[in-house]
Amino acid sequence: MSHSEIVDKIIEQLRIQDRSGGYFHQEPYKSDFFRLFVEAAEEGDGLRADHLWSLVGQRAPKVFNGHAWPLLFAAWPEWDYAWSYAKRRRASLL
């Protein structure tokens, strides 16, 4: 899946969560977002938080006003850091 398609799915998930009123850390929301993060991380150079912010802002700036966006935006770089660390660690063990 391309980064463009992933961003579209992220926007869709943000809208669903904002409509349903579920909490970001509640399942299945967080795992749905994490699956999209993994897809983005495996696609090319990954999708950094600042680039995600830019793409979402261009396509659907109203999601920034929802309750889910700030939580996703806070989690994204943490996941990116952990994912990068795990990849480096795995490579050093081989």
PDB file of N, CA, C and O in Angstrom:
ATOM      1  N   MET A   1       0.847  -1.165   0.000  1.00  0.00           N
ATOM      2  CA  MET A   1       0.000   0.000   0.000  1.00  0.00           C
ATOM      3  C   MET A   1       0.900   1.237   0.000  1.00  0.00           C
ATOM      4  O   MET A   1       1.879   1.285   0.744  1.00  0.00           O
ATOM      5  N   SER A   2       0.585   2.213  -0.808  1.00  0.00           N
ATOM      6  CA  SER A   2       1.395   3.435  -0.897  1.00  0.00           C
ATOM      7  C   SER A   2       1.129   4.338   0.310  1.00  0.00           C
ATOM      8  O   SER A   2       0.130   4.175   1.010  1.00  0.00           O
ATOM      9  N   HIS A   3       2.030   5.286   0.541  1.00  0.00           N
ATOM     10  CA  HIS A   3       1.825   6.241   1.629  1.00  0.00           C
ATOM     11  C   HIS A   3       0.533   7.019   1.424  1.00  0.00           C
ATOM     12  O   HIS A   3      -0.175   7.314   2.387  1.00  0.00           O
ATOM     13  N   SER A   4       0.225   7.349   0.189  1.00  0.00           N
ATOM     14  CA  SER A   4      -1.003   8.079  -0.103  1.00  0.00           C
ATOM     15  C   SER A   4      -2.234   7.278   0.330  1.00  0.00           C
ATOM     16  O   SER A   4      -3.156   7.820   0.939  1.00  0.00           O
ATOM     17  N   GLU A   5      -2.236   6.000   0.011  1.00  0.00           N
ATOM     18  CA  GLU A   5      -3.357   5.135   0.414  1.00  0.00           C
ATOM     19  C   GLU A   5      -3.413   4.982   1.934  1.00  0.00           C
ATOM     20  O   GLU A   5      -4.496   4.949   2.518  1.00  0.00           O
ATOM     21  N   ILE A   6      -2.264   4.891   2.563  1.00  0.00           N
ATOM     22  CA  ILE A   6      -2.208   4.766   4.020  1.00  0.00           C
ATOM     23  C   ILE A   6      -2.770   6.023   4.679  1.00  0.00           C
ATOM     24  O   ILE A   6      -3.535   5.932   5.639  1.00  0.00           O
ATOM     25  N   VAL A   7      -2.396   7.187   4.172  1.00  0.00           N
ATOM     26  CA  VAL A   7      -2.912   8.444   4.728  1.00  0.00           C
ATOM     27  C   VAL A   7      -4.425   8.505   4.559  1.00  0.00           C
ATOM     28  O   VAL A   7      -5.128   8.947   5.468  1.00  0.00           O
ATOM     29  N   ASP A   8      -4.933   8.072   3.419  1.00  0.00           N
ATOM     30  CA  ASP A   8      -6.390   8.041   3.225  1.00  0.00           C
ATOM     31  C   ASP A   8      -7.055   7.157   4.273  1.00  0.00           C
ATOM     32  O   ASP A   8      -8.099   7.518   4.816  1.00  0.00           O
ATOM     33  N   LYS A   9      -6.467   6.016   4.558  1.00  0.00           N
ATOM     34  CA  LYS A   9      -7.023   5.104   5.564  1.00  0.00           C
ATOM     35  C   LYS A   9      -6.912   5.692   6.975  1.00  0.00           C
ATOM     36  O   LYS A   9      -7.805   5.504   7.802  1.00  0.00           O
ATOM     37  N   ILE A  10      -5.826   6.397   7.243  1.00  0.00           N
ATOM     38  CA  ILE A  10      -5.676   7.058   8.543  1.00  0.00           C
ATOM     39  C   ILE A  10      -6.772   8.102   8.723  1.00  0.00           C
ATOM     40  O   ILE A  10      -7.399   8.171   9.781  1.00  0.00           O
ATOM     41  N   ILE A  11      -7.001   8.902   7.706  1.00  0.00           N
ATOM     42  CA  ILE A  11      -8.056   9.920   7.768  1.00  0.00           C
ATOM     43  C   ILE A  11      -9.408   9.256   7.998  1.00  0.00           C
ATOM     44  O   ILE A  11     -10.203   9.720   8.814  1.00  0.00           O
ATOM     45  N   GLU A  12      -9.661   8.182   7.285  1.00  0.00           N
ATOM     46  CA  GLU A  12     -10.917   7.449   7.457  1.00  0.00           C
ATOM     47  C   GLU A  12     -11.057   6.946   8.898  1.00  0.00           C
ATOM     48  O   GLU A  12     -12.121   7.079   9.503  1.00  0.00           O
ATOM     49  N   GLN A  13      -9.984   6.370   9.443  1.00  0.00           N
ATOM     50  CA  GLN A  13     -10.017   5.862  10.821  1.00  0.00           C
ATOM     51  C   GLN A  13     -10.203   6.996  11.832  1.00  0.00           C
ATOM     52  O   GLN A  13     -10.934   6.838  12.810  1.00  0.00           O
ATOM     53  N   LEU A  14      -9.552   8.128  11.603  1.00  0.00           N
ATOM     54  CA  LEU A  14      -9.727   9.273  12.496  1.00  0.00           C
ATOM     55  C   LEU A  14     -11.180   9.722  12.512  1.00  0.00           C
ATOM     56  O   LEU A  14     -11.737  10.006  13.572  1.00  0.00           O
ATOM     57  N   ARG A  15     -11.783   9.784  11.350  1.00  0.00           N
ATOM     58  CA  ARG A  15     -13.194  10.194  11.266  1.00  0.00           C
ATOM     59  C   ARG A  15     -14.105   9.188  11.962  1.00  0.00           C
ATOM     60  O   ARG A  15     -15.035   9.573  12.671  1.00  0.00           O
ATOM     61  N   ILE A  16     -13.838   7.908  11.760  1.00  0.00           N
ATOM     62  CA  ILE A  16     -14.646   6.867  12.415  1.00  0.00           C
ATOM     63  C   ILE A  16     -14.535   6.999  13.929  1.00  0.00           C
ATOM     64  O   ILE A  16     -15.545   6.976  14.633  1.00  0.00           O
ATOM     65  N   GLN A  17     -13.326   7.136  14.422  1.00  0.00           N
ATOM     66  CA  GLN A  17     -13.144   7.215  15.867  1.00  0.00           C
ATOM     67  C   GLN A  17     -13.775   8.474  16.441  1.00  0.00           C
ATOM     68  O   GLN A  17     -14.388   8.430  17.507  1.00  0.00           O
ATOM     69  N   ASP A  18     -13.631   9.588  15.747  1.00  0.00           N
ATOM     70  CA  ASP A  18     -14.232  10.828  16.245  1.00  0.00           C
ATOM     71  C   ASP A  18     -15.759  10.734  16.265  1.00  0.00           C
ATOM     72  O   ASP A  18     -16.403  11.275  17.163  1.00  0.00           O
ATOM     73  N   ARG A  19     -16.333  10.051  15.280  1.00  0.00           N
ATOM     74  CA  ARG A  19     -17.797   9.876  15.247  1.00  0.00           C
ATOM     75  C   ARG A  19     -18.279   8.919  16.330  1.00  0.00           C
ATOM     76  O   ARG A  19     -19.307   9.157  16.964  1.00  0.00           O
ATOM     77  N   SER A  20     -17.541   7.848  16.540  1.00  0.00           N
ATOM     78  CA  SER A  20     -17.992   6.806  17.467  1.00  0.00           C
ATOM     79  C   SER A  20     -17.738   7.170  18.924  1.00  0.00           C
ATOM     80  O   SER A  20     -18.387   6.633  19.822  1.00  0.00           O
ATOM     81  N   GLY A  21     -16.802   8.076  19.159  1.00  0.00           N
ATOM     82  CA  GLY A  21     -16.534   8.523  20.515  1.00  0.00           C
ATOM     83  C   GLY A  21     -15.643   7.602  21.325  1.00  0.00           C
ATOM     84  O   GLY A  21     -15.461   7.819  22.523  1.00  0.00           O
ATOM     85  N   GLY A  22     -15.089   6.585  20.700  1.00  0.00           N
ATOM     86  CA  GLY A  22     -14.189   5.690  21.425  1.00  0.00           C
ATOM     87  C   GLY A  22     -12.882   6.381  21.770  1.00  0.00           C
ATOM     88  O   GLY A  22     -12.483   7.346  21.118  1.00  0.00           O
ATOM     89  N   TYR A  23     -12.223   5.877  22.798  1.00  0.00           N
ATOM     90  CA  TYR A  23     -10.947   6.427  23.238  1.00  0.00           C
ATOM     91  C   TYR A  23      -9.813   5.814  22.418  1.00  0.00           C
ATOM     92  O   TYR A  23      -9.847   4.624  22.105  1.00  0.00           O
ATOM     93  N   PHE A  24      -8.820   6.610  22.073  1.00  0.00           N
ATOM     94  CA  PHE A  24      -7.717   6.177  21.216  1.00  0.00           C
ATOM     95  C   PHE A  24      -7.044   4.910  21.728  1.00  0.00           C
ATOM     96  O   PHE A  24      -6.731   4.016  20.941  1.00  0.00           O
ATOM     97  N   HIS A  25      -6.819   4.821  23.035  1.00  0.00           N
ATOM     98  CA  HIS A  25      -6.086   3.687  23.597  1.00  0.00           C
ATOM     99  C   HIS A  25      -6.962   2.453  23.781  1.00  0.00           C
ATOM    100  O   HIS A  25      -6.486   1.407  24.221  1.00  0.00           O
ATOM    101  N   GLN A  26      -8.222   2.577  23.449  1.00  0.00           N
ATOM    102  CA  GLN A  26      -9.163   1.465  23.540  1.00  0.00           C
ATOM    103  C   GLN A  26      -9.039   0.619  22.273  1.00  0.00           C
ATOM    104  O   GLN A  26      -8.834   1.144  21.179  1.00  0.00           O
ATOM    105  N   GLU A  27      -9.166  -0.693  22.442  1.00  0.00           N
ATOM    106  CA  GLU A  27      -9.165  -1.558  21.264  1.00  0.00           C
ATOM    107  C   GLU A  27     -10.538  -1.505  20.614  1.00  0.00           C
ATOM    108  O   GLU A  27     -11.539  -1.409  21.325  1.00  0.00           O
ATOM    109  N   PRO A  28     -10.619  -1.563  19.330  1.00  0.00           N
ATOM    110  CA  PRO A  28      -9.575  -1.871  18.356  1.00  0.00           C
ATOM    111  C   PRO A  28      -8.892  -0.635  17.783  1.00  0.00           C
ATOM    112  O   PRO A  28      -8.051  -0.763  16.893  1.00  0.00           O
ATOM    113  N   TYR A  29      -9.232   0.557  18.268  1.00  0.00           N
ATOM    114  CA  TYR A  29      -8.737   1.777  17.631  1.00  0.00           C
ATOM    115  C   TYR A  29      -7.218   1.841  17.544  1.00  0.00           C
ATOM    116  O   TYR A  29      -6.659   2.035  16.465  1.00  0.00           O
ATOM    117  N   LYS A  30      -6.554   1.678  18.682  1.00  0.00           N
ATOM    118  CA  LYS A  30      -5.100   1.818  18.691  1.00  0.00           C
ATOM    119  C   LYS A  30      -4.441   0.789  17.779  1.00  0.00           C
ATOM    120  O   LYS A  30      -3.509   1.119  17.046  1.00  0.00           O
ATOM    121  N   SER A  31      -4.914  -0.448  17.818  1.00  0.00           N
ATOM    122  CA  SER A  31      -4.297  -1.468  16.960  1.00  0.00           C
ATOM    123  C   SER A  31      -4.590  -1.206  15.487  1.00  0.00           C
ATOM    124  O   SER A  31      -3.768  -1.530  14.630  1.00  0.00           O
ATOM    125  N   ASP A  32      -5.753  -0.621  15.177  1.00  0.00           N
ATOM    126  CA  ASP A  32      -6.042  -0.254  13.782  1.00  0.00           C
ATOM    127  C   ASP A  32      -5.041   0.786  13.289  1.00  0.00           C
ATOM    128  O   ASP A  32      -4.510   0.674  12.184  1.00  0.00           O
ATOM    129  N   PHE A  33      -4.789   1.800  14.116  1.00  0.00           N
ATOM    130  CA  PHE A  33      -3.805   2.819  13.744  1.00  0.00           C
ATOM    131  C   PHE A  33      -2.399   2.225  13.685  1.00  0.00           C
ATOM    132  O   PHE A  33      -1.619   2.571  12.798  1.00  0.00           O
ATOM    133  N   PHE A  34      -2.072   1.336  14.620  1.00  0.00           N
ATOM    134  CA  PHE A  34      -0.738   0.744  14.619  1.00  0.00           C
ATOM    135  C   PHE A  34      -0.518  -0.107  13.372  1.00  0.00           C
ATOM    136  O   PHE A  34       0.579  -0.102  12.813  1.00  0.00           O
ATOM    137  N   ARG A  35      -1.522  -0.825  12.933  1.00  0.00           N
ATOM    138  CA  ARG A  35      -1.386  -1.607  11.682  1.00  0.00           C
ATOM    139  C   ARG A  35      -1.067  -0.685  10.512  1.00  0.00           C
ATOM    140  O   ARG A  35      -0.247  -1.024   9.658  1.00  0.00           O
ATOM    141  N   LEU A  36      -1.711   0.475  10.468  1.00  0.00           N
ATOM    142  CA  LEU A  36      -1.414   1.432   9.398  1.00  0.00           C
ATOM    143  C   LEU A  36       0.002   1.983   9.548  1.00  0.00           C
ATOM    144  O   LEU A  36       0.692   2.195   8.551  1.00  0.00           O
ATOM    145  N   PHE A  37       0.439   2.215  10.787  1.00  0.00           N
ATOM    146  CA  PHE A  37       1.821   2.643  11.007  1.00  0.00           C
ATOM    147  C   PHE A  37       2.795   1.604  10.463  1.00  0.00           C
ATOM    148  O   PHE A  37       3.754   1.951   9.773  1.00  0.00           O
ATOM    149  N   VAL A  38       2.554   0.328  10.771  1.00  0.00           N
ATOM    150  CA  VAL A  38       3.448  -0.747  10.310  1.00  0.00           C
ATOM    151  C   VAL A  38       3.487  -0.768   8.790  1.00  0.00           C
ATOM    152  O   VAL A  38       4.559  -0.904   8.201  1.00  0.00           O
ATOM    153  N   GLU A  39       2.337  -0.636   8.152  1.00  0.00           N
ATOM    154  CA  GLU A  39       2.307  -0.588   6.680  1.00  0.00           C
ATOM    155  C   GLU A  39       3.156   0.571   6.175  1.00  0.00           C
ATOM    156  O   GLU A  39       3.925   0.415   5.226  1.00  0.00           O
ATOM    157  N   ALA A  40       3.017   1.735   6.809  1.00  0.00           N
ATOM    158  CA  ALA A  40       3.786   2.912   6.389  1.00  0.00           C
ATOM    159  C   ALA A  40       5.277   2.707   6.634  1.00  0.00           C
ATOM    160  O   ALA A  40       6.101   3.103   5.810  1.00  0.00           O
ATOM    161  N   ALA A  41       5.625   2.094   7.753  1.00  0.00           N
ATOM    162  CA  ALA A  41       7.036   1.862   8.089  1.00  0.00           C
ATOM    163  C   ALA A  41       7.690   0.906   7.104  1.00  0.00           C
ATOM    164  O   ALA A  41       8.886   1.012   6.831  1.00  0.00           O
ATOM    165  N   GLU A  42       6.925  -0.010   6.581  1.00  0.00           N
ATOM    166  CA  GLU A  42       7.462  -0.996   5.642  1.00  0.00           C
ATOM    167  C   GLU A  42       7.480  -0.491   4.198  1.00  0.00           C
ATOM    168  O   GLU A  42       8.067  -1.129   3.323  1.00  0.00           O
ATOM    169  N   GLU A  43       6.845   0.643   3.952  1.00  0.00           N
ATOM    170  CA  GLU A  43       6.763   1.203   2.601  1.00  0.00           C
ATOM    171  C   GLU A  43       7.858   2.247   2.417  1.00  0.00           C
ATOM    172  O   GLU A  43       7.762   3.347   2.961  1.00  0.00           O
ATOM    173  N   GLY A  44       8.875   1.918   1.672  1.00  0.00           N
ATOM    174  CA  GLY A  44       9.949   2.872   1.386  1.00  0.00           C
ATOM    175  C   GLY A  44      10.678   3.297   2.644  1.00  0.00           C
ATOM    176  O   GLY A  44      11.089   2.461   3.449  1.00  0.00           O
ATOM    177  N   ASP A  45      10.836   4.597   2.810  1.00  0.00           N
ATOM    178  CA  ASP A  45      11.549   5.152   3.963  1.00  0.00           C
ATOM    179  C   ASP A  45      10.651   5.345   5.175  1.00  0.00           C
ATOM    180  O   ASP A  45      11.071   5.961   6.154  1.00  0.00           O
ATOM    181  N   GLY A  46       9.457   4.846   5.133  1.00  0.00           N
ATOM    182  CA  GLY A  46       8.529   5.063   6.237  1.00  0.00           C
ATOM    183  C   GLY A  46       7.806   6.384   6.067  1.00  0.00           C
ATOM    184  O   GLY A  46       8.000   7.090   5.078  1.00  0.00           O
ATOM    185  N   LEU A  47       6.994   6.702   7.014  1.00  0.00           N
ATOM    186  CA  LEU A  47       6.198   7.928   6.974  1.00  0.00           C
ATOM    187  C   LEU A  47       6.402   8.638   8.305  1.00  0.00           C
ATOM    188  O   LEU A  47       5.834   8.237   9.320  1.00  0.00           O
ATOM    189  N   ARG A  48       7.202   9.679   8.301  1.00  0.00           N
ATOM    190  CA  ARG A  48       7.507  10.406   9.527  1.00  0.00           C
ATOM    191  C   ARG A  48       6.313  11.259   9.952  1.00  0.00           C
ATOM    192  O   ARG A  48       5.455  11.603   9.140  1.00  0.00           O
ATOM    193  N   ALA A  49       6.280  11.589  11.233  1.00  0.00           N
ATOM    194  CA  ALA A  49       5.148  12.322  11.805  1.00  0.00           C
ATOM    195  C   ALA A  49       4.945  13.677  11.131  1.00  0.00           C
ATOM    196  O   ALA A  49       3.806  14.072  10.878  1.00  0.00           O
ATOM    197  N   ASP A  50       6.028  14.394  10.838  1.00  0.00           N
ATOM    198  CA  ASP A  50       5.874  15.708  10.213  1.00  0.00           C
ATOM    199  C   ASP A  50       5.289  15.599   8.812  1.00  0.00           C
ATOM    200  O   ASP A  50       4.505  16.451   8.396  1.00  0.00           O
ATOM    201  N   HIS A  51       5.663  14.564   8.093  1.00  0.00           N
ATOM    202  CA  HIS A  51       5.107  14.354   6.754  1.00  0.00           C
ATOM    203  C   HIS A  51       3.646  13.915   6.846  1.00  0.00           C
ATOM    204  O   HIS A  51       2.818  14.330   6.034  1.00  0.00           O
ATOM    205  N   LEU A  52       3.334  13.083   7.827  1.00  0.00           N
ATOM    206  CA  LEU A  52       1.947  12.680   8.057  1.00  0.00           C
ATOM    207  C   LEU A  52       1.092  13.910   8.351  1.00  0.00           C
ATOM    208  O   LEU A  52      -0.001  14.058   7.805  1.00  0.00           O
ATOM    209  N   TRP A  53       1.595  14.789   9.217  1.00  0.00           N
ATOM    210  CA  TRP A  53       0.883  16.029   9.555  1.00  0.00           C
ATOM    211  C   TRP A  53       0.586  16.827   8.286  1.00  0.00           C
ATOM    212  O   TRP A  53      -0.535  17.295   8.085  1.00  0.00           O
ATOM    213  N   SER A  54       1.588  16.976   7.445  1.00  0.00           N
ATOM    214  CA  SER A  54       1.437  17.743   6.212  1.00  0.00           C
ATOM    215  C   SER A  54       0.398  17.122   5.283  1.00  0.00           C
ATOM    216  O   SER A  54      -0.469  17.823   4.762  1.00  0.00           O
ATOM    217  N   LEU A  55       0.482  15.818   5.078  1.00  0.00           N
ATOM    218  CA  LEU A  55      -0.449  15.146   4.169  1.00  0.00           C
ATOM    219  C   LEU A  55      -1.881  15.178   4.687  1.00  0.00           C
ATOM    220  O   LEU A  55      -2.815  15.428   3.925  1.00  0.00           O
ATOM    221  N   VAL A  56      -2.055  14.928   5.970  1.00  0.00           N
ATOM    222  CA  VAL A  56      -3.403  14.977   6.551  1.00  0.00           C
ATOM    223  C   VAL A  56      -3.938  16.405   6.476  1.00  0.00           C
ATOM    224  O   VAL A  56      -5.110  16.613   6.162  1.00  0.00           O
ATOM    225  N   GLY A  57      -3.091  17.378   6.761  1.00  0.00           N
ATOM    226  CA  GLY A  57      -3.507  18.777   6.696  1.00  0.00           C
ATOM    227  C   GLY A  57      -3.944  19.209   5.310  1.00  0.00           C
ATOM    228  O   GLY A  57      -4.863  20.017   5.174  1.00  0.00           O
ATOM    229  N   GLN A  58      -3.303  18.685   4.287  1.00  0.00           N
ATOM    230  CA  GLN A  58      -3.682  19.006   2.911  1.00  0.00           C
ATOM    231  C   GLN A  58      -5.013  18.375   2.531  1.00  0.00           C
ATOM    232  O   GLN A  58      -5.801  18.975   1.800  1.00  0.00           O
ATOM    233  N   ARG A  59      -5.263  17.176   3.019  1.00  0.00           N
ATOM    234  CA  ARG A  59      -6.438  16.412   2.589  1.00  0.00           C
ATOM    235  C   ARG A  59      -7.661  16.581   3.476  1.00  0.00           C
ATOM    236  O   ARG A  59      -8.791  16.604   2.990  1.00  0.00           O
ATOM    237  N   ALA A  60      -7.431  16.698   4.773  1.00  0.00           N
ATOM    238  CA  ALA A  60      -8.571  16.714   5.704  1.00  0.00           C
ATOM    239  C   ALA A  60      -8.223  17.500   6.968  1.00  0.00           C
ATOM    240  O   ALA A  60      -8.150  16.919   8.051  1.00  0.00           O
ATOM    241  N   PRO A  61      -8.010  18.804   6.848  1.00  0.00           N
ATOM    242  CA  PRO A  61      -7.580  19.579   8.014  1.00  0.00           C
ATOM    243  C   PRO A  61      -8.572  19.561   9.179  1.00  0.00           C
ATOM    244  O   PRO A  61      -8.184  19.817  10.319  1.00  0.00           O
ATOM    245  N   LYS A  62      -9.824  19.267   8.913  1.00  0.00           N
ATOM    246  CA  LYS A  62     -10.816  19.251   9.998  1.00  0.00           C
ATOM    247  C   LYS A  62     -10.555  18.139  11.011  1.00  0.00           C
ATOM    248  O   LYS A  62     -10.997  18.240  12.156  1.00  0.00           O
ATOM    249  N   VAL A  63      -9.843  17.078  10.614  1.00  0.00           N
ATOM    250  CA  VAL A  63      -9.571  16.009  11.584  1.00  0.00           C
ATOM    251  C   VAL A  63      -8.626  16.490  12.688  1.00  0.00           C
ATOM    252  O   VAL A  63      -8.566  15.876  13.753  1.00  0.00           O
ATOM    253  N   PHE A  64      -7.891  17.573  12.450  1.00  0.00           N
ATOM    254  CA  PHE A  64      -7.028  18.129  13.492  1.00  0.00           C
ATOM    255  C   PHE A  64      -7.850  18.605  14.695  1.00  0.00           C
ATOM    256  O   PHE A  64      -7.334  18.687  15.809  1.00  0.00           O
ATOM    257  N   ASN A  65      -9.128  18.916  14.466  1.00  0.00           N
ATOM    258  CA  ASN A  65     -10.002  19.391  15.539  1.00  0.00           C
ATOM    259  C   ASN A  65     -10.616  18.252  16.344  1.00  0.00           C
ATOM    260  O   ASN A  65     -11.226  18.493  17.385  1.00  0.00           O
ATOM    261  N   GLY A  66     -10.463  17.024  15.880  1.00  0.00           N
ATOM    262  CA  GLY A  66     -11.038  15.877  16.572  1.00  0.00           C
ATOM    263  C   GLY A  66     -10.208  15.471  17.776  1.00  0.00           C
ATOM    264  O   GLY A  66      -9.090  15.951  17.962  1.00  0.00           O
ATOM    265  N   HIS A  67     -10.760  14.584  18.590  1.00  0.00           N
ATOM    266  CA  HIS A  67     -10.041  14.150  19.790  1.00  0.00           C
ATOM    267  C   HIS A  67      -8.993  13.077  19.494  1.00  0.00           C
ATOM    268  O   HIS A  67      -8.089  12.872  20.303  1.00  0.00           O
ATOM    269  N   ALA A  68      -9.093  12.394  18.365  1.00  0.00           N
ATOM    270  CA  ALA A  68      -8.176  11.289  18.068  1.00  0.00           C
ATOM    271  C   ALA A  68      -6.835  11.769  17.500  1.00  0.00           C
ATOM    272  O   ALA A  68      -5.802  11.161  17.780  1.00  0.00           O
ATOM    273  N   TRP A  69      -6.834  12.832  16.720  1.00  0.00           N
ATOM    274  CA  TRP A  69      -5.612  13.275  16.043  1.00  0.00           C
ATOM    275  C   TRP A  69      -4.459  13.555  17.007  1.00  0.00           C
ATOM    276  O   TRP A  69      -3.365  13.036  16.784  1.00  0.00           O
ATOM    277  N   PRO A  70      -4.645  14.353  18.077  1.00  0.00           N
ATOM    278  CA  PRO A  70      -3.494  14.633  18.945  1.00  0.00           C
ATOM    279  C   PRO A  70      -2.889  13.369  19.558  1.00  0.00           C
ATOM    280  O   PRO A  70      -1.677  13.292  19.757  1.00  0.00           O
ATOM    281  N   LEU A  71      -3.724  12.393  19.854  1.00  0.00           N
ATOM    282  CA  LEU A  71      -3.228  11.150  20.438  1.00  0.00           C
ATOM    283  C   LEU A  71      -2.460  10.325  19.407  1.00  0.00           C
ATOM    284  O   LEU A  71      -1.419   9.747  19.720  1.00  0.00           O
ATOM    285  N   LEU A  72      -2.974  10.274  18.183  1.00  0.00           N
ATOM    286  CA  LEU A  72      -2.255   9.572  17.117  1.00  0.00           C
ATOM    287  C   LEU A  72      -0.939  10.278  16.816  1.00  0.00           C
ATOM    288  O   LEU A  72       0.095   9.629  16.657  1.00  0.00           O
ATOM    289  N   PHE A  73      -0.973  11.595  16.738  1.00  0.00           N
ATOM    290  CA  PHE A  73       0.233  12.351  16.411  1.00  0.00           C
ATOM    291  C   PHE A  73       1.290  12.207  17.504  1.00  0.00           C
ATOM    292  O   PHE A  73       2.485  12.248  17.211  1.00  0.00           O
ATOM    293  N   ALA A  74       0.876  12.041  18.744  1.00  0.00           N
ATOM    294  CA  ALA A  74       1.825  11.805  19.841  1.00  0.00           C
ATOM    295  C   ALA A  74       2.387  10.389  19.780  1.00  0.00           C
ATOM    296  O   ALA A  74       3.566  10.178  20.066  1.00  0.00           O
ATOM    297  N   ALA A  75       1.558   9.423  19.412  1.00  0.00           N
ATOM    298  CA  ALA A  75       1.996   8.021  19.373  1.00  0.00           C
ATOM    299  C   ALA A  75       2.904   7.740  18.180  1.00  0.00           C
ATOM    300  O   ALA A  75       3.823   6.928  18.281  1.00  0.00           O
ATOM    301  N   TRP A  76       2.657   8.394  17.065  1.00  0.00           N
ATOM    302  CA  TRP A  76       3.365   8.082  15.817  1.00  0.00           C
ATOM    303  C   TRP A  76       4.889   8.136  15.961  1.00  0.00           C
ATOM    304  O   TRP A  76       5.554   7.164  15.604  1.00  0.00           O
ATOM    305  N   PRO A  77       5.472   9.233  16.471  1.00  0.00           N
ATOM    306  CA  PRO A  77       6.941   9.253  16.586  1.00  0.00           C
ATOM    307  C   PRO A  77       7.472   8.250  17.615  1.00  0.00           C
ATOM    308  O   PRO A  77       8.597   7.767  17.487  1.00  0.00           O
ATOM    309  N   GLU A  78       6.666   7.936  18.633  1.00  0.00           N
ATOM    310  CA  GLU A  78       7.089   6.911  19.597  1.00  0.00           C
ATOM    311  C   GLU A  78       7.171   5.554  18.911  1.00  0.00           C
ATOM    312  O   GLU A  78       8.135   4.812  19.100  1.00  0.00           O
ATOM    313  N   TRP A  79       6.160   5.237  18.119  1.00  0.00           N
ATOM    314  CA  TRP A  79       6.173   3.978  17.369  1.00  0.00           C
ATOM    315  C   TRP A  79       7.341   3.966  16.389  1.00  0.00           C
ATOM    316  O   TRP A  79       8.013   2.947  16.227  1.00  0.00           O
ATOM    317  N   ASP A  80       7.580   5.104  15.736  1.00  0.00           N
ATOM    318  CA  ASP A  80       8.666   5.197  14.762  1.00  0.00           C
ATOM    319  C   ASP A  80      10.014   4.953  15.441  1.00  0.00           C
ATOM    320  O   ASP A  80      10.856   4.226  14.914  1.00  0.00           O
ATOM    321  N   TYR A  81      10.212   5.556  16.598  1.00  0.00           N
ATOM    322  CA  TYR A  81      11.459   5.365  17.340  1.00  0.00           C
ATOM    323  C   TYR A  81      11.636   3.891  17.718  1.00  0.00           C
ATOM    324  O   TYR A  81      12.696   3.306  17.494  1.00  0.00           O
ATOM    325  N   ALA A  82      10.598   3.308  18.286  1.00  0.00           N
ATOM    326  CA  ALA A  82      10.682   1.907  18.720  1.00  0.00           C
ATOM    327  C   ALA A  82      10.893   0.972  17.532  1.00  0.00           C
ATOM    328  O   ALA A  82      11.671   0.022  17.622  1.00  0.00           O
ATOM    329  N   TRP A  83      10.215   1.233  16.433  1.00  0.00           N
ATOM    330  CA  TRP A  83      10.333   0.402  15.235  1.00  0.00           C
ATOM    331  C   TRP A  83      11.753   0.478  14.679  1.00  0.00           C
ATOM    332  O   TRP A  83      12.343  -0.544  14.331  1.00  0.00           O
ATOM    333  N   SER A  84      12.298   1.689  14.598  1.00  0.00           N
ATOM    334  CA  SER A  84      13.665   1.871  14.089  1.00  0.00           C
ATOM    335  C   SER A  84      14.681   1.198  15.003  1.00  0.00           C
ATOM    336  O   SER A  84      15.621   0.557  14.533  1.00  0.00           O
ATOM    337  N   TYR A  85      14.489   1.346  16.308  1.00  0.00           N
ATOM    338  CA  TYR A  85      15.395   0.719  17.269  1.00  0.00           C
ATOM    339  C   TYR A  85      15.358  -0.800  17.131  1.00  0.00           C
ATOM    340  O   TYR A  85      16.403  -1.451  17.127  1.00  0.00           O
ATOM    341  N   ALA A  86      14.170  -1.359  17.018  1.00  0.00           N
ATOM    342  CA  ALA A  86      14.032  -2.818  16.884  1.00  0.00           C
ATOM    343  C   ALA A  86      14.709  -3.312  15.608  1.00  0.00           C
ATOM    344  O   ALA A  86      15.354  -4.361  15.616  1.00  0.00           O
ATOM    345  N   LYS A  87      14.568  -2.569  14.517  1.00  0.00           N
ATOM    346  CA  LYS A  87      15.213  -2.973  13.259  1.00  0.00           C
ATOM    347  C   LYS A  87      16.736  -2.934  13.387  1.00  0.00           C
ATOM    348  O   LYS A  87      17.422  -3.844  12.923  1.00  0.00           O
ATOM    349  N   ARG A  88      17.264  -1.878  14.017  1.00  0.00           N
ATOM    350  CA  ARG A  88      18.724  -1.779  14.209  1.00  0.00           C
ATOM    351  C   ARG A  88      19.217  -2.891  15.125  1.00  0.00           C
ATOM    352  O   ARG A  88      20.256  -3.501  14.875  1.00  0.00           O
ATOM    353  N   ARG A  89      18.477  -3.141  16.166  1.00  0.00           N
ATOM    354  CA  ARG A  89      18.856  -4.182  17.127  1.00  0.00           C
ATOM    355  C   ARG A  89      18.853  -5.550  16.462  1.00  0.00           C
ATOM    356  O   ARG A  89      19.779  -6.340  16.645  1.00  0.00           O
ATOM    357  N   ARG A  90      17.816  -5.825  15.696  1.00  0.00           N
ATOM    358  CA  ARG A  90      17.715  -7.104  14.988  1.00  0.00           C
ATOM    359  C   ARG A  90      18.878  -7.262  14.014  1.00  0.00           C
ATOM    360  O   ARG A  90      19.461  -8.341  13.909  1.00  0.00           O
ATOM    361  N   ALA A  91      19.218  -6.183  13.299  1.00  0.00           N
ATOM    362  CA  ALA A  91      20.318  -6.239  12.331  1.00  0.00           C
ATOM    363  C   ALA A  91      21.659  -6.476  13.031  1.00  0.00           C
ATOM    364  O   ALA A  91      22.523  -7.169  12.493  1.00  0.00           O
ATOM    365  N   SER A  92      21.834  -5.912  14.212  1.00  0.00           N
ATOM    366  CA  SER A  92      23.109  -6.088  14.917  1.00  0.00           C
ATOM    367  C   SER A  92      23.269  -7.505  15.469  1.00  0.00           C
ATOM    368  O   SER A  92      24.389  -7.938  15.739  1.00  0.00           O
ATOM    369  N   LEU A  93      22.186  -8.213  15.637  1.00  0.00           N
ATOM    370  CA  LEU A  93      22.246  -9.581  16.152  1.00  0.00           C
ATOM    371  C   LEU A  93      22.495 -10.612  15.059  1.00  0.00           C
ATOM    372  O   LEU A  93      22.843 -11.758  15.345  1.00  0.00           O
ATOM    373  N   LEU A  94      22.318 -10.208  13.826  1.00  0.00           N
ATOM    374  CA  LEU A  94      22.506 -11.150  12.709  1.00  0.00           C
ATOM    375  C   LEU A  94      23.945 -11.280  12.303  1.00  0.00           C
ATOM    376  O   LEU A  94      24.261 -12.032  11.381  1.00  0.00           O
TER     377      LEU A  94
END
